[in-house]
Amino acid sequence: MVFSAQSADAPAAPAAVQVMVAGKPALSLDAKTLAAMPHEEVTASAHDEAASQWRGVKLEDVLARAGVSLDKPLRGRALASFVRVTAADQYQVVFGLADLDPTLGHTQVLLVDTRDGKPLDKDGPVRLLVPGDKRPARWVRNVISIEVVDGGTTNRP
């Protein structure tokens, strides 16, 4: 069972998000690095809150910076890969890499750092936002890591 609410005493997120891809050096994205990357703005709301203006970096741009390019259609083994996003309280969500591929799912996923023009407070410093989801279960608060996992290497039952 998955819960999207985080407790008030959840551990604080570190000042940087770690992005890990097998065979490549880990990438540490701090607030300054994220702020320098191209941002997109979306209007979205979670639960019963009023709609807000969110600004952030596309997850596919973060992955490209870490060495995972989605500029060519995924094929073969790469279609089994997935992205796992972890919060400070260990809440996790996954996306198939194919879901992010512009020629396949092209799901809009943002790593946001501002809401209504202000830095995130208790939900940050960065939060994952999936504006197209019908409910915000994958809107991960206090993101600490993003991993690209080769699903083709896992044991099968």
N, C-alpha and C positions, 0 to 999 in steps of 0.2 A: 504494500500500500504506500502511496506517495502523499505527502502533505506539503502544501505550498506556503503555509504560514510559518514564520520563524519566530522563535521566542524572543522576548525582550532582552533576555540575558545571553543571547547568541554571541559567540566570539566576534570581535571586530575584524573586518577584512584588512589584510595587509595593504600597504601603500601601492603595491604593484600586483598585476595579474601575471601569473606564469603561464606561458604557452609552450606546450611540449609536443614534439613530433619526433617519432623514432628516427634515429640516424642523423638528427640535426641538433645543433645546440639549442638549449632552452632559450626562449625569448622572454624578457621581463618588460611588461608594459606599465610604466608609471603614468601618473596624471599628465605630466609634461609631454611624454611621447604620444599618448592618446590624443591630447589636445592638438598636436601638430598634424595628425592624420585627417584626411577628408571626412567630414561629418554629413550625416543626413538628418532631416527633421521629420518627425511623424507626430500625428495627433492620435492618442490612444488612451483608453482608460482600463483600470483594473478593478474588478469587483464592482462595488457600488460608488466608487469615486467619480468625481467629475473628470471629463477628458482633460488631459494635460499635453503640453508640447514637450516632446522628448527629443534630445539630440545625442547622436552617437555614431560610432564607427561600424560599418558593416562587418559582420563576422567573417565573411569571405575575404575582406581586406586584411583583417587580423591574421587569418590563416595564410594568406599570401606573404605577408611580412615574415611569418615563421617558416616559410618554404613550401607551403602547400598551395599550389596554383590551381585555380578553377577556370583558367582562361581557355582550356581545351576540354571537350567533353570527356567525362570519366568513362573508362572501359575496364573490362575484366576484373581483376582482383580489387582494384580501387573502389569498385561498387560495393564491396563488403565493409569498407572503412566507415567509422563513425566518429563523431566529435562528442566528447563528454565534458560538460561544464559543471564545475563544483563550486559551491558557496562556502563561506567561512564556517557555517554550521554543518557542513558535509552534505547538504541537500544537493542532489545531482539530477541532471537531465541529459538526454542524448539526442543527437540529430544524425541521421545517415548522411554521409558526405554527399551522396547523390541528392539529398533534399536541398542542399545548398548550391548544387551545380546549376548554373544559368540555363543549361540545355535540358534539364530534367525538372526537379521540383522547384528550384529557384525560390525557396522560402526566404522571406525577408527576416533576418535576425540581426539585431543591433546590440552592440555593447555600448550602453548609454552612460553618459557622465553628467548630463544636466537635465533638469525637469523644470519647465516654465522659466528657463533662463538662469536657473540657480544650480550650483553643484548639488549632487545628491547628498542627503544627510544620513539618516539611519539605514538607508537602502544601498549605500555605496561604500567606497567611492565610485564603483561601477556596478551596473546591473544589466543583466541580459533581458532584452525585450523582443517579443515575437508578436508584432501588432496584428498579424493575420489569424492568430489563434482565437478560438471562440471563448475560451476562458484562459486566464493568465497562469496556468500551472507551470509553464516553462519560463516564466519571468523570474529569473534567478536573481535574488538580492545578494549583495556583498560577494561578488564573484572573486574567487582566489586563483582558480586555474582552469585552463582549457587544454584538453588533450586530444590529439588525433590518434585513434586506435585502429590498428589493422585487424578488422573482424575476421579476416581469412585465416588468422593464426590461432584463434581460440579453439579449444576442444569442443567437439560436438557431442551431444548425449547419445 
